[in-house]
Amino acid sequence: MPTITFNGVSKSFGANTVIKEFNAEVPDKDFLVLLGPSGCGKSTMLRMIAGLTEITAGELRFDDTVVNDLSPKRRNIAFVFQSYALYPHMKVRSNIAFPLVMDNFRWWHHIPIVGGLARRAILKRADVAEKVDAVAAMLELTDYLDRRPKALSGGQRQRVALARSLIRDPAVYLLDEPLSNLDAKLRSQMRAAISALHARVRKTFVYVTHDQVEAMTMGTRIIVLNDGVVQQYGTPKEIYDRPANTFVATFIGSPPMNVFLAEAGADGLRVGDHVLPGSRDAAERVISRGSAMIRLGVRAEKIAIHPGDATGENLIEARVAVVEHLGAETIVGFALEGTEGVNVVGAASTSGLFYARLTGEVPLSVNDPCRVGFALDAVTWFDHASGRRVEL
């Protein structure tokens, strides 16, 4: 059960570098999630851990052992693929037991007829049958052992793929977007099942996804990737509360963090045509950094929104563009009045909008005037030029 260490790991395909120099240490028994948009390099990183893709530069260690040149089998890993990769002609029992069969396979088993007899003999062995039954019971597959994959639902097939990875008791489990083919209800059920499985087996899991809900609910640590560059490595809470830059801020969260562009002046921080009340001290600190421009990040749940006739010193004028009633909460998209570059309210595109998450239903409709506000102590500050988080 190793600690996984990335020491300057990078990967290039010709002149195209898909993973730039990466350093991190993943403690034993962690649930690490590789999170990012499609094409960011997360599956490539997973395949490098598995030994299916060569590392261009740097070292990958399992504890004190450099595994760059070790074959996948010698790394003692299990890989769960996005497409399940089940053998359609085999029953569930045979699919689950397949890794044990291959461990006991010999060269003469490739001889016609001999191979079939050998596989059946291995499957009937008491130790193999006992392991299959135990893993099937763990994943609630006992009633399906004599069925073929075509007779199973998507969630059941995914559990068979997990069972097959469990059977050899590997040191590291690698999962490449295993829930992407499932509907919303099954995804929720399988998230809980995989989290429970991690708690039960107490091994290191490395999980690839572009779904932030999976990352935030399942991972103990998250690596956020974009264009081959690691943007942030930390716990879900650290990444949500203290995003390292504006990419992480706007990628994590649903709706994502609002990022307002502000200019510091003698009267305070100005966002569009509005001066944020009580922001003079913050404006002075911004100017002391050498630039009058700053970006303010505010989570949707930290924003208060009121009808247009509401009064209060901390409220600024806006207009409702989107209202999404979700039952227990309502998402309201709004544009600040007087802000340049914002699309016409009610247009198909929502670029330039900001969002508030409110409890219950709210008496607002599209195109209604409104007034919004947030406390400055709820703000995360980002450098205007680099987009990196800064402390004021």
C-alpha positions in Angstrom: 0.0 0.0 0.0 2.3 2.7 -1.3 2.7 6.5 -1.0 2.7 7.8 -4.6 5.2 10.5 -5.3 5.4 12.6 -8.5 8.9 14.1 -8.9 9.0 16.5 -11.9 6.8 14.2 -13.9 6.0 15.3 -17.5 4.7 13.8 -20.7 5.1 14.9 -24.3 3.9 13.4 -27.6 6.4 14.8 -30.0 6.4 18.6 -29.7 3.1 18.5 -27.8 3.5 18.6 -24.0 0.3 17.3 -22.4 1.6 17.1 -18.8 4.0 19.8 -17.7 6.5 19.3 -14.8 4.4 18.0 -11.8 5.4 17.5 -8.2 3.1 16.0 -5.5 2.9 13.3 -2.9 -0.3 11.2 -2.4 -0.4 9.6 1.0 -1.3 6.0 1.4 -5.0 5.2 1.6 -6.0 8.6 0.1 -8.8 9.0 -2.4 -7.1 11.2 -5.0 -9.3 12.8 -7.7 -7.7 14.1 -11.0 -10.2 16.8 -12.0 -10.3 19.0 -15.1 -12.0 19.7 -18.4 -11.8 17.3 -21.3 -8.3 17.2 -22.9 -6.5 18.6 -19.9 -4.3 15.5 -19.4 -5.9 13.8 -16.5 -6.3 10.4 -18.2 -2.8 10.6 -19.5 -1.6 11.1 -15.9 -3.6 8.1 -14.8 -2.2 5.9 -17.5 1.4 6.9 -16.5 0.6 5.7 -12.9 -0.7 2.5 -14.4 2.4 2.0 -16.7 0.2 2.1 -19.8 1.9 5.3 -21.0 5.6 6.1 -20.7 6.8 9.0 -18.6 8.8 11.5 -20.7 10.7 13.1 -17.8 10.8 12.9 -14.0 10.3 10.1 -11.6 7.2 8.3 -10.3 7.7 6.5 -7.0 5.6 4.0 -5.1 7.1 4.5 -1.6 10.9 4.4 -2.3 10.7 2.4 -5.5 10.9 4.2 -8.9 8.3 2.5 -11.1 9.0 4.4 -14.4 10.2 1.2 -16.1 8.0 -1.4 -14.3 5.4 -3.2 -16.2 1.7 -2.6 -15.2 1.6 -6.1 -13.6 4.6 -5.5 -11.4 3.1 -2.3 -10.1 0.3 -4.2 -8.4 -2.5 -1.9 -9.6 -6.1 -2.4 -10.7 -7.6 -0.3 -13.6 -11.3 0.3 -14.0 -12.1 1.6 -17.4 -14.8 4.0 -18.5 -16.3 1.4 -20.9 -16.3 -1.3 -18.2 -14.3 -3.6 -20.6 -16.3 -6.8 -19.7 -16.0 -9.9 -21.7 -19.5 -10.3 -23.3 -19.2 -14.1 -23.8 -18.3 -14.8 -20.2 -20.7 -14.9 -17.2 -20.3 -12.5 -14.3 -18.5 -15.1 -12.3 -15.9 -15.6 -15.0 -15.5 -11.9 -15.6 -14.8 -11.3 -11.9 -12.4 -14.3 -11.7 -10.5 -13.4 -14.9 -7.5 -11.8 -13.1 -7.0 -14.9 -10.9 -7.3 -17.1 -14.0 -4.6 -15.2 -15.8 -2.3 -15.3 -12.7 -2.5 -19.1 -12.9 -2.3 -19.3 -16.7 0.7 -21.2 -18.2 2.0 -21.2 -21.7 0.5 -24.6 -22.5 -2.9 -23.3 -21.7 -2.9 -21.6 -25.1 -3.3 -25.0 -26.7 -6.8 -25.4 -28.1 -9.2 -27.4 -25.8 -6.4 -27.5 -23.1 -7.0 -23.8 -22.4 -10.7 -24.1 -21.9 -10.3 -27.1 -19.6 -7.6 -25.2 -17.6 -9.8 -22.1 -17.1 -12.8 -24.2 -15.9 -10.5 -26.0 -13.5 -9.1 -22.8 -12.1 -12.7 -21.4 -11.7 -13.7 -24.4 -9.7 -10.8 -24.2 -7.3 -12.0 -23.6 -3.7 -9.8 -20.6 -3.1 -10.9 -18.9 -6.4 -14.6 -19.6 -5.8 -14.3 -18.3 -2.3 -12.8 -15.0 -3.4 -15.3 -14.5 -6.2 -18.2 -15.1 -3.8 -16.8 -12.7 -1.2 -16.3 -9.9 -3.7 -19.7 -10.5 -5.3 -21.3 -10.3 -1.9 -19.5 -7.1 -1.0 -20.8 -5.4 -4.2 -24.3 -7.1 -4.1 -23.7 -9.2 -7.2 -24.4 -12.6 -5.8 -27.7 -12.9 -7.6 -26.1 -12.1 -11.0 -23.1 -14.4 -11.0 -24.6 -16.7 -13.7 -25.7 -13.9 -16.0 -23.8 -12.4 -18.9 -23.1 -8.6 -19.2 -25.8 -8.0 -21.7 -28.4 -9.0 -19.1 -27.2 -6.4 -16.6 -28.0 -2.7 -16.2 -25.3 -0.1 -16.5 -24.8 0.2 -12.7 -24.6 -3.6 -12.4 -21.9 -3.8 -15.1 -19.9 -1.1 -13.3 -20.1 -3.1 -10.1 -18.8 -6.1 -12.0 -15.9 -4.1 -13.3 -15.1 -2.9 -9.7 -15.4 -6.5 -8.5 -12.9 -7.7 -11.1 -10.4 -5.0 -9.9 -10.9 -6.0 -6.2 -10.3 -9.7 -6.7 -6.5 -9.5 -6.8 -6.3 -7.2 -3.8 -4.1 -4.6 -5.5 -2.2 -1.8 -3.7 -3.6 1.0 -5.9 -7.0 1.3 -7.6 -7.1 3.5 -10.8 -10.6 4.5 -12.1 -11.0 6.4 -15.4 -14.3 8.2 -15.4 -16.2 5.0 -14.4 -19.6 6.7 -14.0 -19.7 8.8 -17.2 -22.0 6.3 -18.9 -24.6 6.2 -16.1 -27.8 8.3 -15.6 -28.0 10.8 -12.8 -29.7 8.5 -10.3 -27.2 5.6 -10.9 -24.3 8.1 -10.7 -25.4 9.1 -7.3 -25.8 5.5 -6.1 -22.4 4.5 -7.5 -20.6 7.5 -5.9 -21.8 6.3 -2.6 -20.9 2.7 -3.4 -17.3 3.6 -4.5 -16.8 5.8 -1.4 -18.0 3.0 0.8 -15.7 0.6 -1.0 -12.7 2.9 -0.4 -13.5 3.1 3.3 -13.8 -0.7 3.4 -10.7 -1.8 1.6 -8.5 1.1 2.9 -6.3 1.3 -0.2 -5.2 4.2 -2.4 -7.7 5.2 -5.1 -6.9 7.5 -8.0 -10.0 8.6 -9.8 -10.3 10.6 -13.0 -13.4 12.8 -13.7 -14.5 16.0 -15.2 -17.5 16.1 -12.9 -16.8 18.4 -9.9 -19.7 16.8 -7.9 -17.9 13.5 -8.0 -14.6 15.2 -7.0 -16.0 17.1 -4.1 -18.1 14.3 -2.6 -15.7 11.4 -3.1 -12.1 12.7 -3.0 -9.9 13.2 0.1 -7.5 15.2 -2.1 -8.0 16.8 -5.6 -5.6 17.7 -8.3 -7.1 20.3 -10.6 -5.6 20.2 -14.1 -5.9 22.6 -17.1 -4.0 22.3 -20.3 -1.5 19.9 -18.8 -0.7 22.2 -15.9 -1.6 21.4 -12.3 -3.6 24.4 -11.1 -4.1 23.3 -7.4 -3.6 20.3 -5.2 -5.4 20.1 -1.9 -8.5 18.9 0.0 -12.0 19.6 -1.4 -12.5 22.2 1.3 -9.2 24.0 0.6 -10.0 24.1 -3.2 -13.5 25.3 -2.7 -12.7 27.9 0.0 -9.3 29.0 -1.1 -9.0 28.5 -4.9 -5.4 29.1 -6.1 -6.5 31.1 -9.2 -9.5 32.3 -11.2 -9.5 29.1 -13.3 -10.0 26.9 -10.1 -12.5 29.4 -8.7 -14.7 29.3 -11.8 -14.3 25.6 -12.4 -15.3 24.4 -8.9 -18.7 25.1 -7.7 -22.2 25.0 -9.2 -22.8 27.7 -10.0 -19.1 28.7 -10.2 -17.6 31.4 -8.1 -18.4 34.9 -9.3 -15.4 36.9 -10.3 -15.9 40.7 -10.4 -13.3 43.1 -11.9 -12.8 46.1 -9.6 -10.8 49.3 -9.8 -9.5 50.9 -6.6 -9.9 54.6 -6.2 -10.0 57.2 -3.4 -13.7 56.5 -2.8 -13.3 52.6 -2.7 -13.5 49.7 -5.0 -15.6 50.3 -8.1 -17.3 47.4 -9.9 -18.8 48.7 -13.2 -20.6 51.9 -12.2 -20.9 51.0 -8.6 -18.6 51.7 -5.6 -18.8 48.9 -3.1 -19.8 50.4 0.3 -17.2 50.2 3.0 -14.4 49.3 0.6 -12.0 52.3 1.1 -9.6 50.4 3.3 -9.5 47.5 0.8 -8.9 49.9 -2.0 -5.9 51.4 -0.3 -4.5 47.9 0.2 -5.0 47.2 -3.5 -3.3 50.4 -4.6 -0.3 49.6 -2.3 0.3 46.5 -4.4 1.2 48.7 -7.3 -2.0 48.3 -9.4 -5.4 49.7 -9.2 -7.1 46.7 -10.7 -8.1 43.6 -8.7 -10.5 40.7 -9.1 -13.1 39.8 -6.4 -14.2 36.2 -6.1 -17.5 35.6 -4.3 -19.4 32.3 -4.0 -23.0 32.3 -5.1 -24.3 31.4 -1.6 -22.5 34.5 -0.2 -24.5 36.9 -2.4 -27.8 38.4 -1.1 -30.4 39.5 -3.8 -33.5 41.6 -3.2 -36.3 43.2 -5.3 -35.4 46.4 -7.1 -37.2 48.7 -4.5 -35.1 47.3 -1.6 -33.1 49.9 0.3 -29.7 49.5 2.0 -26.2 51.0 1.9 -24.6 47.7 0.9 -26.8 47.0 -2.1 -26.0 47.7 -5.7 -28.3 47.8 -8.7 -28.6 44.8 -11.0 -31.1 43.1 -13.3 -32.3 39.5 -13.3 -31.3 37.5 -16.4 -31.9 33.8 -15.3 -34.1 32.2 -12.7 -33.8 28.5 -12.0 -36.2 27.1 -9.4 -34.7 23.9 -7.9 -37.2 23.3 -5.1 -35.2 23.8 -2.0 -33.2 26.6 -3.6 -33.2 29.0 -6.4 -30.4 30.0 -8.7 -30.6 33.7 -9.9 -28.4 34.9 -12.7 -28.0 38.7 -12.8 -26.1 41.5 -14.6 -24.9 44.6 -12.9 -26.4 47.7 -14.3 -23.9 49.8 -16.2 -21.4 47.0 -16.7 -19.9 47.0 -20.1 -19.8 43.8 -22.2 -22.8 42.1 -20.6 -25.2 40.4 -23.0 -28.7 41.6 -23.3 -30.9 40.2 -20.5 -32.9 37.2 -21.8 -30.5 36.4 -24.6 -29.5 32.8 -25.2 -25.9 33.4 -24.1 -25.2 33.9 -20.4 -21.7 35.2 -20.7 -21.0 38.1 -18.4 -23.6 37.1 -15.8 -23.1 36.6 -12.1 -25.1 34.1 -9.9 -26.6 33.9 -6.5 -27.8 30.7 -4.7 -30.8 31.5 -2.5 -32.9 29.3 -0.2 -36.4 28.4 -1.3 -38.3 30.2 -4.0 -37.8 34.0 -4.6 -40.4 36.5 -6.1 -38.1 37.4 -9.1 -38.6 37.0 -12.8 -36.4 37.5 -15.8 -35.7 41.2 -16.6 -36.8 42.4 -13.1 -34.6 45.0 -11.5 -32.9 43.8 -8.3 -30.4 44.9 -5.8 -27.5 42.6 -4.7 -24.9 42.7 -2.0 -22.1 40.8 -0.3 -19.8 41.3 2.6 -16.1 42.1 1.9 -15.0 39.4 4.4 -16.6 36.8 2.0 -14.3 37.9 -0.9 -11.4 35.9 -2.3 -8.9 38.3 -3.9 -7.2 37.6 -7.2 -4.4 39.4 -9.0 -5.8 41.2 -12.1 -3.0 40.2 -14.4 -2.1 36.6 -13.4 -5.4 35.5 -11.9 -3.6 34.1 -8.9 -5.1 34.4 -5.4 -3.6 37.1 -3.3 -3.9 38.2 0.3 -4.9 41.8 1.1 
